[in-house]
Amino acid sequence: MIVEMRRVLVFGPKRLLAPVMEEIQRIGALHIDRVEAEEASLATLQPDETASASLATLERLRVRVEGALSLLPETPGDARTAAPHPSADGLAEAEIDALEAEIASIEGEIRALTRRRLDAEEELELIRTYEGAVRVLSPLLGALRDSKAVETVGFILRGKDLTVVTAVRNQLTELTNGRVEVVSRTVEEGKIGVVVAFLRRDEEIVRNFLTQAGISELRLPARYAEAGPAEAVRAMERRREEVPQELAEVDRLLREASRRYRPRLLAIRALLTDRLAQLRALPNLAESRYTFILHGWAPANRVPEIRTRLRDRFRHEVVVYDAPIDPHHTADVPVLLDNPAPLRPFQRLLALFRPPRYGTLDPTLYLAIFFPVFVGLVVGDVAIGVLLFLFGWWMRNKARRGEAWDVALGPIKLGIRIGPEPLADMSWIVRVLAAWTILFGVLYLEVFGNLLEHYFGLHPIFNRVESAQAFFYITVAAGLVQVMLGYLLHLVLAARHGHLVGVLESLTMISGVAALFAVLGAMGNVLPQSFFTPGVILIVAFLVFLAIGFILNRMAAMWLLEAISGMGNVLSYARLFGVGLAAAVIANVANDLGQQLSGGYVIIGIIAGIIIQMIILLFTFAGHIIQPARLNWVEFLTKFKYHDETGNSYQPLHKTGGG
């Protein structure tokens, strides 16, 4: 449901502006909005140069803190130390200087450790890159190292084909009139080490050829280049043992630094974020010579708290005035959704869009009903439902431990990180989906397809594969129910706001879509013939509503096309039938394959069945959940103009933590 909001105005002397803003931020209930010209013939409050300079300085400090935090590993159970409280005038210059010095000190230590780690990782990577090649080529390179007449060049060729080496040898032999020797050795899989020995007088010819051929000389890193190849190999072997120990030590020091500094940095970040929020809110206020006016919105049940807290601290110097919201002017009113605990996680399904406009409708309840039912209708497998429930339970436990989830597909990191709070909501949604999946699975008697029917001779209450036509009708009927509900909700909203054209539009859509299904269903013998006459009556009603709407608004002519489109929207719910039936058939094929193969082929049948079931699981976690979500987001929400009448999110000025 959409929480009732009230308009709030706060008046007070300008000398109390900073402490008033601080107290409002502590309360955390007032969404500050701009004071418009028609609301007050006052100038917009302009921060002075000191405040503007503070804004830039604090933003710079916050970025530095974010950078330092990104270099520190997260430690379980980060305990935040209490953030320093700003004075009545915000953060004084001396406090900002002290914070900057503290951040610089912490930053210096963290960056030094990070640099040590990067250097060690770089050296280890260099060793992995060069050691094999140097080990193979060192006897060849070392043998001619001290020669005054002969020069050597070593390089690595990618691939296994030695004809490339032969081609290089032939070209160099031709260019130097045979004064060259080319030796190759296999370094590792896919790499060939090559050494070219030539007279010093031919150096320019050889190197020019190698450059034109795109061949780079194998050059040792500076730290190993001074020694000979054999000494470099020994040094690399030694460092290969030492560097991991150095990395472990640096990691230990970083974890220790994280335990010491991370809570403090989190507290400083919270302090800076809070102060920046205050400074950014100032241009929304209005001022006269001696007073300020703060305009905003607050939930009706929080207004008494705002008034009491400000009165207790500032007595009668600060005045709080609140008023109900005009139902005809709600475009600027921020929206806060607050549903009962079982429904609240489903508000996440609206997170992709802006919230509904204030005074309209919160569709969370309907999404919480239709989305899980549609998923259960499509998936309908007890085994998959149990797996979904276990997955949801795993997410629940992870969220309760305060852990985030870094989403990965096997070893592949997807770069998606879900925090504990959204993870808890997701876990509840997944478990509700699992419950409906199990319920429909019992109805279909599907456990990884028709496994029970194959091996135990049990028969389902409803076999959606054998009764495909009935399953199709069920999915279309579900679509008709949801689409008509969307039109009815639009009718209620239009009537509530006294919007006559909106009422007529809803009645036109309802009668038009219902008439088309009744008449066409009866004519096609899908529905009883008794539906034909009511369908004709609905067609007449549709034309009447359409004519009246056209008189009031010429754009009503489009309602005819929208009614036909509405029927198409209902039929689009047949995609539930398509994906659901496909999953069931594929699962049955897997079971049939395992049953029909005998003898030595049984193992092959079992493996094939497992692979097919895994494919079905992949479809379940992707398309079979996305399709029901899409029907709710698109087909249902558009029917009561959700996307056309969105509002602003409620974002009160509040403390981010630490005091």
Protein Blocks (a to p, Z undefined) as FASTA:
>chain_A
ZZddddddddddfklmmmmmmmmmmnopaccddddfkloccddddddfklmmmmmmmmmm
mmmmmmmmmmpccdehiacdddddddfklpafklmmmmmmmmmmmmmmmmmmmmmmmmmm
mmmmmmmmmmmmmmmmmmmmmmmmmpckbccdddddedjblklmmmmmmmmmmmnnopac
dddddfbghiacddddddfklmmmmmmmmmmnopacddddfklmmpcfklmmmmmmmmmm
mmmmmmmmmmmmmmmmmmmmmmmmmmmmmmmmmmmmmmmmmmmpccdfkbccddddddfk
lmmmmmmmmmmmnommbccddddddfklmmlpccdddddfklmmmmmmmmmpccddehia
cfklmmmmmmmmmmmmmnopaklmmmmmmmmmmmmmmmmnopacdddehjbcghiacdfk
lmmmmmmmmmmmmmmmmmmmmmnopgehjllmmmnopacfbdfklmmmlmmmmmmmmmmm
mmmmmmmmmmmmmmmnopaklmmmmmmmmmmmmmmmmmmmmmnomacfklmmmmmmmmmm
mmmmmmmmmmmomklmmmmmmmmmmmmmmmmmmmmmmmmmmmmmmmmmmmmmmmmpgcjl
lmmmmmmmmmmmmmmmmmmmmmmmmmmmmmmmmmmmmmnommmmccddddddddfbeZZ
